[in-house]
Amino acid sequence: MQVTPYYISLIDWSNPDDPIRKMAIPSLSELDLQGSYDTSGEAESAKLQGLQHKYSETALILATNRCATYCRHCFRKRLVGKRKTKEIIADFKDAVCYIEHHPEINNVLISGGDPFMLPNEVIKTFLSALSKICNLTFIRFGSRAPVTFPSRLQDNELLDILEEYSSPERRLYVATQFNHPKEITKQSIQAVDNLIKSGIIINNQTVLLKGVNDNSETLAELQNKLVCKGVNPYYVFQCRPVKRIKKQFQVPLCDGLIIEKTRERCNGLSKRFRYIMSHKTGKIEIIGIIDTEICFKYHQARNRRDIGKLFKRKIDAKATWLEDLI
């Protein structure tokens, strides 16, 4: 367990169903071991320690297993916060070499853990090395710091580093995760604004969480407010069936189709997100229900021949993941 003083200050302790409390404070539900610790096949995608290459164009670097706040719904629960892990990058030079020798890779996602928890000089070293690779057209950071630790993005040295490496020729992106309107505060808005002023484009990846945001009113309010603050809605993820998470946070796929009700409440910009299942075979868009079947489409795929493929499964009211459907 780890929670920043800022994030814990957002909790209404008089409300046992407070959404921030559910996302930050452990519960007895985490003793339930249904599910898997690697639902998306990350082990299969690892090409060297700390580097995954699942999709042809994208390399994923696990730069750290530390975060400012350990979210209870974290899909990398197997490694985040552990004292020892063999999944974090061991030698960044090896990662750079791999990317250089795979010209099909045109972007890198630096994730973890939260890479913005690394020292500024390490972040600069990463960006300096990656910026020299000619086949890269953009670089992304996956970080929840704007949400749980916004004061990190008041560090002028860090902001200067990000601005230095984000240019019209090669933009830096931050993929963050706002899950509830309560997370949009004066402090988080300032963090977002500081990133935007540093030339960073910010996309948001909400996770659909039972008891947190699993209703169309909350989700629509979140997406509309994010657009207002300059954050682009990108994905709404189906929560993964991870051990210690599945029972507490997963929403059945049929219930998850409140997404269409959400879009009805959104404007043109805030309804652009896709409802996605990050499956071991790829990123599968959950399109909707026709009669007695749920329709899906491969938005991204491990096997490139599957990209764009449409398919359907019979409805099961209890199903939360593709393997639960016939």
N, C-alpha and C positions, 0 to 999 in steps of 0.2 A: 504494500500500500504506500502510495505517495501522492500528496495533493498540495498544490501551492496555496499559500495563505489567501491569495486573490481568489482562486477558484472556489475554495471552501467558503469564502465569505458570501458567495452567491446562493448558498443553501438556505432555504427556509426550514429550520429545524423543527418548527411546529407542524410541518406537513410531512408525514411519513412517505408520501408519494412524490416528494419533490424530485423533479427530473435530474437536477444536478447531483443530488444525493445518490440517486440510483446509478449515475454514471461514474461516480468518484469513490463511494464508500462501499466496502465489501459487504456481502450479504450471505446468508446461509445457503442460498441457491447455488452459490459457487462450489458447493461440495458435490454437486451432481456432475458425474463424469460421462454423461452421454455425449457422443460426438467424437471429434478428432482434434488433435492439436495442429494438423496441417490439412485443412479442407480444400486448399487451392493448388495442391501439388507443388509447393515451393521447393521441396527437397529434390524433386525430379528436374526442376529448372536450374538448379545450382550448377554453374560451370566451373567455379572455383570458390574458395571460401569468401562469402560476403558478396558474391556477384551472381545474379540470376539472369537468364536469357530465355524467357518463355515465349515472348512475341518477337518476331523477326526484327522489327525496327527499334525495340526498346531494351535497354539494359537497366537492371535494377540493382542498386548498390545499397546493402545494409551497412550503414556507416557507424551505427551505435545501437545499443540495446537500452539506452537510458531515455527517459522522458521527464518532463517537468511534473506531469501528473500521470499516474498509471490508470488508464480508463478501464473500468470493469468489463467492458465489452471488447477489449482489444483482441484482434484475431491472431496476433503474434504472442499470445499469452505464454507460449512455450519458451520464449527467449527474453521477452522484455523484462528488465529489472533483475535478471539473474546475475549472480556474481561471475559465473563463467559460462561461455557459450562458444561454440565453434562455427556459428553462422555469421558472425560479424566480420567485415573485411579485415584481412590480416596484413596485406601489403597492397597499398593503393596503386603502386606502380604496376603490379600484375593486372589489376583491373583496367588501367589505362592501356596497357599492352593488348589485352584481349579486345577492347573496343576498337583500337586502331586496326587490328587484324580482322575485324568483322565490319566491312564497309556498309553492310545493310543496316547497321545500327545508326539511326539518325537522331536519337534522343536518349538521355539518361535521366532516371529518377533516383535521386538520393533520398533514402528513407531510413527506417530503423524500427523501433525507437524514433527519436526526434533529432534530426541532424542539427537543428538550431541549438541544441544543448551542447554541441561541441564548441571548443574554444575558437575564437575568431580566426586565429592563425591557421587552424586546421581547415576551416571552411574555405579560407582563401587559397590554401594549398590545393584543395580539391578543384576549385574553380579555375585556378591557374593552369593546372594540368589538363583538365577537360577542354578548356577553351582553345588549346593548341591542336585538338583533333579535328581535322577538316571535315569529316563526315557528319559531325554533330551539328544540328541546326537549332536545337534548344536544349536547355537543362531545367529539370524540375526538382524542387524540394518538397517532400511530404512532411508537413509540420502542423501540429496542433498548438504551437506556441501562441498564435494570435488569439486563441480561444482560452487556453488555460494559464498562459504565462505572458500576457501582452507586454509587460515591462521589458522583456527580452528584446522587443522590437523598438525600444527607445534608446538602444545602444547605438550611438552615432557611428562608432567604428564598424560595427556589423553592417549597418545601413550603407555606409560608404563602400564597403567591400561588395555588397550586392549591386549597388549602383554602378560600380566600376565594371562589372562583368555582365550587366544587362544593357544591351544596345539594340538599335534598330536592326542590326545585322543578325544578332543572336540573343533572343530574349530569355530572361530567367522567369520561371513560373513557380508559384507556390500553390500546392494542392493542400488545402486545409480542411477542417471538419467541424463545422457548426452543426449541431444536432437539434438545438432547441432555441426559441427566441430569447429565453433568459440569458443565453450566452452572448447576445448582442448587447454590449454595454458601452459606456463612454470609453473605457479603457481598450476594449477589443476593437472598437471603431477607430481609435487613434492608432493602434498597431497596424490595422489594415491601411489606413491613410499613409502611414510612414512607408509601408512597402510600396504602395502605388506611386508615391513621390520619388521612390528610388528606382522606378522603372519596372517594377515587378507586376506581372499579370497574375491575378489570384482566382483560382477555381475552387469550388466547394464540393466536397464529397460527403453528403449526409448518410448516416447509417440508420435504417429503419429499426427502431428499438421499441419493444413492447413496454408500455407504461411510461414512455418518454415522449415519443412523437408519432405514435401509431393512430393518428386521426387526421383527417384532411384539413381541419381548421388550423391545427398547429403547424403542419408541414407547409401549408400555403403561406401562413404568416411568416414563417422562417424564410422561405424562398423570396418572397416579396421584399422583406427587409434587407436581405443580403444584396439583392440587385440595387436597392436604394443606396447601399453603402459602397458599391463598386466591386462586389464579389460575384463572380459568375457561377450560378448553379450548374453543376456538371453531371454528377451522378447522385442518385439515391440508391444505396446498396442494400440488398437483402442481407440481413445479419447472418453471418456464417454459423454453421452448426459446430462450434468449437466447444471442447470440453470446458465446463464451468461457466459457459455462456449460453449454450443452446436453450436450456430450460428457462432461464431468467429473461432472455432478451429476444429470442426468435419469434417472429410473427408468421403465421401460416400464409402461404403464397396467395390464397384466395382473399384473405384479409388485407394483404399488402396491396391489392388492386384498388385500394382507396386512392392510389396514385392518380387515377383519372378524375376523381372528385377533387383532388388537390389541384390539378391543372385547371379545372373549371374556375377556381378561385384565384388563379395566377394571371399576370399580364403576359404579353408576348415574350418578354425577356426572361421572366422568372419561371416560365413553363418549359424551358429548353432542356431541362435535365432528363436523363434516361434512368429507368428503373432497372437495375443491373444485379445479376447474380455472378459473383466472381468465382467461377467454378474451375476445377482442375483442368477442364478442356478449353476454357476461355471465358471471356466476359460475355455473358448471355443476357440479352435484353428481354425482360418480361413484358410482353406487349399487351396482353389482355385476354379476356375470356370470350369465346364464341361457342354458344350453346353449352355443351358439356365438356369443353376442352380449353386448356390454357395454351396460348400461342407464345412462342419464343423465337428469338433471332440472335445468331452469333454476331455480336458487335465487334469482338476480337476473338482470335482462336489460336491455340497452340498449333493446330494443323491449318495452314493458310487456306486450304481448299474449303474449310468450313466457314470462312468469313462471309457474312451475309446470308448464311443458310437459315431458312425458316423451318420450324418443326413444331409439333404440338403434343400434348399429353392429356390424358383423361384427368378431370378434376378430382382431387382428393382434399376434402375440407381440412384435414389435419397436416397435409404435406407442407414442409418448410424448405425443402431442397430438392434438386432435380432427381436424386436417387429415390426419393419417396414417391415418385410418380411412375405410373405404368406407361 
